[in-house]
Amino acid sequence: MRTLAAALVHEGVLEDSKALVHYVPELRGSAFEDATLRQVMDMQTGLYYSEVYEDKRSSF
């Protein structure tokens, strides 16, 4: 997916400086709302995730 996005940026179809929600509005309100396409392509974003099965408040 990242390679395809990079190719589309190179061809001028996508702008890597735009917020990801510009292209995927369903991500509005998520941890990716403020991330740019470039940040996601460069894997510079992250979110807190807990996978503790015994904890009922866990993200899992």
C-alpha positions in Angstrom: 0.0 0.0 0.0 2.8 2.4 0.9 4.5 1.8 -2.5 1.3 2.5 -4.3 0.7 5.7 -2.4 4.3 6.8 -3.0 3.8 6.2 -6.8 0.6 8.2 -6.7 2.3 11.1 -4.9 5.1 11.0 -7.5 2.5 11.2 -10.3 0.8 14.1 -8.6 -2.4 12.2 -7.9 -2.0 12.4 -4.1 -0.5 15.2 -2.0 1.6 13.8 0.8 1.2 17.0 2.9 -2.6 16.7 3.1 -4.2 15.2 6.2 -5.0 11.5 5.8 -8.7 12.2 6.5 -8.8 14.2 3.3 -8.5 10.9 1.4 -10.2 8.6 4.0 -12.8 10.7 5.8 -13.9 7.7 7.9 -10.7 8.2 10.0 -12.1 11.5 11.3 -12.2 11.2 15.1 -9.6 8.4 15.2 -5.9 8.6 16.3 -5.0 9.2 12.6 -7.1 12.4 12.3 -4.2 14.8 12.5 -1.7 12.7 10.6 -0.6 13.6 7.1 -0.3 11.1 4.3 3.5 11.4 4.4 3.6 10.7 8.2 1.5 7.5 7.6 3.7 6.5 4.6 6.8 7.0 6.7 5.3 5.1 9.6 5.8 8.1 11.9 2.4 7.7 13.6 1.4 5.6 16.5 -1.4 4.9 18.9 -1.7 3.4 22.3 -2.8 -0.2 22.3 -3.0 -2.6 25.1 -3.4 -6.4 24.6 -3.7 -7.7 28.1 -6.3 -10.4 27.9 -7.1 -10.5 31.6 -7.8 -6.7 31.7 -11.4 -5.9 30.8 -10.4 -2.3 30.0 -7.8 -3.5 27.5 -7.9 -2.4 23.9 -8.1 -6.0 22.7 
